[in-house]
Amino acid sequence: MTRLICAVGVFLLCAAFGAVRAEGLRVRLRASEMLLSDLNFIASSLRYERRTAASIAEKLSKTGKLTEFWAKLAHAMDGGASFGAAWELCAKELPLDPGVASAALSFAKNFGSGDAESELAQLELTVSGIGDAVKTKAREYPNKRKLTGTLSILFGVAAALLII
């Protein structure tokens, strides 16, 4: 009887682990989509309003998709940090895939230090790259979610059978 209870526990643990991993995939995809939306806002702010990096961060802290991130970034900029330095401090909290995070960091390092046209060109390249990555991740997400769930259940069944 004890083995049966342990086997069921191991199975449930494996299934829960798979559900957590699948949720992590969804969270990273959603964070990338929200970052892409906010970067598009930055592009339109640069193109039409010619805002500074600090004012853009302040505006996004109120209206952006990632308001908590932008509020921390604006606070770091108020403390004297550049946009890139503030990004490096705050970006660790964003659940992004490594490719998306490195593309965003490469943009953020030089943002606010050049003229608006060169920054806009760099931002459009970044938005294009992140947009492609988000489309790929969105296309792959359903299959990866199913694969993660299936593998965790199969592993749970195998482990439960070994215990029994």
Phi, psi and chi 1 to 4 in degrees:
 res  aa     phi    psi   chi1   chi2   chi3   chi4
   1 MET       -  -38.9 -177.3   67.6  167.8      -
   2 THR   -64.4  -39.1  -54.3      -      -      -
   3 ARG   -63.6  -39.4  -75.9 -173.9  177.8 -172.0
   4 LEU   -64.3  -43.4 -177.7   60.8      -      -
   5 ILE   -64.2  -43.2  -67.8  171.6      -      -
   6 CYS   -63.2  -41.0  -71.4      -      -      -
   7 ALA   -63.3  -44.5      -      -      -      -
   8 VAL   -63.4  -41.5  168.9      -      -      -
   9 GLY   -61.3  -44.3      -      -      -      -
  10 VAL   -64.7  -41.1  166.3      -      -      -
  11 PHE   -60.9  -47.3  171.7   76.1      -      -
  12 LEU   -64.6  -36.4  -68.9  175.3      -      -
  13 LEU   -63.8  -44.5 -175.0   65.2      -      -
  14 CYS   -65.1  -41.4  -69.4      -      -      -
  15 ALA   -64.5  -40.3      -      -      -      -
  16 ALA   -65.4  -39.5      -      -      -      -
  17 PHE   -60.9  -42.6  177.3   74.2      -      -
  18 GLY   -63.3  -39.3      -      -      -      -
  19 ALA   -65.6  -38.7      -      -      -      -
  20 VAL   -65.9  -43.0  167.8      -      -      -
  21 ARG   -63.4  -41.1  -65.0  -67.0  -66.5  177.5
  22 ALA   -65.0  -38.3      -      -      -      -
  23 GLU   -66.0  -36.2 -179.2   64.6   14.7      -
  24 GLY   -61.1  -38.8      -      -      -      -
  25 LEU   -61.7  -43.8  -67.1  171.4      -      -
  26 ARG   -65.9  -40.5 -171.6 -169.0   67.3   76.2
  27 VAL   -64.7  -43.1  165.5      -      -      -
  28 ARG   -65.5  -39.5  -74.6 -166.5  -57.4  -82.7
  29 LEU   -64.5  -45.1  174.4   62.3      -      -
  30 ARG   -64.4  -40.2 -177.2   73.0  179.4  129.1
  31 ALA   -64.4  -39.1      -      -      -      -
  32 SER   -65.3  -40.5  -63.2      -      -      -
  33 GLU   -64.2  -41.8  -70.7  170.2  -19.7      -
  34 MET   -68.2  -38.7  -69.6 -170.6  -60.1      -
  35 LEU   -63.2  -41.9  177.4   64.2      -      -
  36 LEU   -60.3  -41.9 -175.8   61.8      -      -
  37 SER   -62.0  -44.2  173.9      -      -      -
  38 ASP   -67.4  -36.0  -72.6  -12.9      -      -
  39 LEU   -66.6  -34.4  -70.4  177.0      -      -
  40 ASN   -65.6  -35.8  -78.2  -38.2      -      -
  41 PHE   -63.8  -41.7  174.2   82.3      -      -
  42 ILE   -60.6  -42.7  -68.4  173.4      -      -
  43 ALA   -61.4  -44.5      -      -      -      -
  44 SER   -69.2  -33.7   64.6      -      -      -
  45 SER   -65.1  -39.1  -69.0      -      -      -
  46 LEU   -70.0  -42.3  -82.5  177.6      -      -
  47 ARG   -69.0  -44.0 -173.5  175.0  -65.6  118.9
  48 TYR  -106.4  -28.3  -58.3  117.5      -      -
  49 GLU  -110.8  -17.7  -61.3  173.8    9.7      -
  50 ARG    55.0   45.9  -57.8  -70.2 -174.3 -169.0
  51 ARG   -74.9  157.6  -70.9  176.5  168.9 -114.5
  52 THR   -82.4  166.0   63.7      -      -      -
  53 ALA   -61.7  -40.4      -      -      -      -
  54 ALA   -66.2  -41.2      -      -      -      -
  55 SER   -70.9  -32.3   68.3      -      -      -
  56 ILE   -65.8  -45.3  -70.7  172.5      -      -
  57 ALA   -62.1  -39.9      -      -      -      -
  58 GLU   -65.1  -42.6 -172.0   66.1   34.9      -
  59 LYS   -65.3  -42.4  177.5   76.0  173.6  171.4
  60 LEU   -67.3  -27.8  -78.0  169.5      -      -
  61 SER   -67.1  -17.7   70.7      -      -      -
  62 LYS  -102.9  -33.5  -65.0  177.4  179.0  117.2
  63 THR  -123.2   -5.4   61.9      -      -      -
  64 GLY   -75.4  170.3      -      -      -      -
  65 LYS   -73.8  -34.5  -58.0  -84.4 -173.6 -172.6
  66 LEU  -105.7   62.4  -61.2  168.2      -      -
  67 THR   -60.8  -38.8   54.4      -      -      -
  68 GLU   -64.8  -42.9  -68.6  178.6   21.6      -
  69 PHE   -61.7  -47.1  167.8   74.3      -      -
  70 TRP   -68.2  -31.8  -66.2  111.7      -      -
  71 ALA   -65.9  -42.3      -      -      -      -
  72 LYS   -66.8  -38.4  -69.7  176.9 -177.2  174.9
  73 LEU   -66.1  -43.3 -171.0  129.1      -      -
  74 ALA   -63.8  -38.4      -      -      -      -
  75 HIS   -64.8  -41.3 -179.4   70.0      -      -
  76 ALA   -65.2  -35.7      -      -      -      -
  77 MET   -70.2  -33.8  -71.7 -178.2   73.5      -
  78 ASP   -64.5  -28.0  -71.5  -18.0      -      -
  79 GLY   -79.1   -0.2      -      -      -      -
  80 GLY   108.3   -1.2      -      -      -      -
  81 ALA   -79.5  149.7      -      -      -      -
  82 SER   -74.2  170.3   67.4      -      -      -
  83 PHE   -59.9  -44.1 -170.2   88.0      -      -
  84 GLY   -65.0  -43.2      -      -      -      -
  85 ALA   -66.8  -40.4      -      -      -      -
  86 ALA   -65.5  -37.4      -      -      -      -
  87 TRP   -62.3  -45.5 -174.9  -79.9      -      -
  88 GLU   -61.5  -35.8  -73.7 -174.1   61.5      -
  89 LEU   -69.7  -39.9  -70.9  173.0      -      -
  90 CYS   -94.8  -21.5  -59.2      -      -      -
  91 ALA   -69.3  -17.5      -      -      -      -
  92 LYS   -63.9  -23.1  -64.7  171.4 -174.2  134.7
  93 GLU   -82.3  -15.0  -61.9  173.8   13.7      -
  94 LEU   -81.9  127.4  -73.9  177.0      -      -
  95 PRO   -82.8   77.3   29.2  -32.7      -      -
  96 LEU  -110.1  152.7  -61.7  173.1      -      -
  97 ASP   -66.4  152.0  -72.6  -39.1      -      -
  98 PRO   -56.5  -38.1  -24.0   31.5      -      -
  99 GLY   -65.4  -43.3      -      -      -      -
 100 VAL   -67.9  -42.2  172.3      -      -      -
 101 ALA   -63.3  -41.2      -      -      -      -
 102 SER   -70.6  -35.6   65.7      -      -      -
 103 ALA   -65.4  -42.5      -      -      -      -
 104 ALA   -67.0  -38.5      -      -      -      -
 105 LEU   -66.6  -39.2  179.2   61.9      -      -
 106 SER   -64.6  -34.6   67.6      -      -      -
 107 PHE   -69.6  -46.4  156.1   72.2      -      -
 108 ALA   -66.7  -29.3      -      -      -      -
 109 LYS   -58.3  -37.8  -79.5 -174.3  177.9 -178.8
 110 ASN  -106.2    0.5  -62.9  -38.3      -      -
 111 PHE   -69.0  132.6 -175.1   68.1      -      -
 112 GLY    92.3    0.4      -      -      -      -
 113 SER  -110.4   -6.7   61.0      -      -      -
 114 GLY  -124.3 -168.8      -      -      -      -
 115 ASP   -78.4  162.6   63.7  -54.0      -      -
 116 ALA   -64.9  -35.7      -      -      -      -
 117 GLU   -67.3  -44.4  -64.5  -56.1  -39.2      -
 118 SER   -68.9  -37.0   63.5      -      -      -
 119 GLU   -67.1  -37.4  -71.9  178.5   -7.1      -
 120 LEU   -66.3  -40.1 -171.2   57.8      -      -
 121 ALA   -64.2  -44.0      -      -      -      -
 122 GLN   -63.8  -40.2  177.7   65.7   28.2      -
 123 LEU   -65.8  -40.6  178.7   58.8      -      -
 124 GLU   -64.2  -36.6  -72.7  173.1   -7.8      -
 125 LEU   -64.9  -43.0  -73.3  172.6      -      -
 126 THR   -64.4  -44.9  -57.6      -      -      -
 127 VAL   -62.1  -40.2  165.7      -      -      -
 128 SER   -63.1  -46.3  172.9      -      -      -
 129 GLY   -64.0  -45.1      -      -      -      -
 130 ILE   -68.7  -37.2  -68.5  175.6      -      -
 131 GLY   -61.1  -42.2      -      -      -      -
 132 ASP   -64.0  -41.9  -68.2  -17.5      -      -
 133 ALA   -64.3  -40.1      -      -      -      -
 134 VAL   -66.6  -41.3  165.9      -      -      -
 135 LYS   -61.7  -42.2  -74.5  177.4 -171.6  171.8
 136 THR   -64.2  -46.4  -57.8      -      -      -
 137 LYS   -63.8  -39.4  -65.0  -72.0 -179.1 -166.2
 138 ALA   -65.8  -36.1      -      -      -      -
 139 ARG   -70.7  -37.0 -158.3  172.1   44.8 -112.5
 140 GLU   -82.5  -22.0  -66.3  172.8  -10.5      -
 141 TYR   -55.3  -50.2  169.8   70.9      -      -
 142 PRO   -58.7  -40.7  -21.3   30.6      -      -
 143 ASN   -68.0  -41.6  -66.2  -26.9      -      -
 144 LYS   -66.9  -37.0  -76.1 -172.0  174.8 -176.0
 145 ARG   -63.8  -46.0 -179.2  179.3   50.3   95.0
 146 LYS   -64.4  -42.0  -71.4  176.6 -172.0  174.8
 147 LEU   -62.7  -44.3  178.8   65.9      -      -
 148 THR   -62.2  -45.4  -58.1      -      -      -
 149 GLY   -63.9  -44.1      -      -      -      -
 150 THR   -65.3  -45.6  -58.2      -      -      -
 151 LEU   -64.7  -38.6  -73.0  176.8      -      -
 152 SER   -67.4  -38.2   65.1      -      -      -
 153 ILE   -67.6  -43.6  -72.3  172.7      -      -
 154 LEU   -62.9  -40.3  -72.3  175.0      -      -
 155 PHE   -65.0  -39.6 -175.6   73.7      -      -
 156 GLY   -63.2  -41.2      -      -      -      -
 157 VAL   -63.9  -45.2  167.4      -      -      -
 158 ALA   -61.8  -43.2      -      -      -      -
 159 ALA   -66.3  -39.1      -      -      -      -
 160 ALA   -65.0  -40.3      -      -      -      -
 161 LEU   -64.8  -36.6  -72.3  174.3      -      -
 162 LEU   -65.6  -35.6  -73.9  174.3      -      -
 163 ILE   -71.5  -40.1  -69.3  173.4      -      -
 164 ILE   -71.6      -  -66.9  175.7      -      -
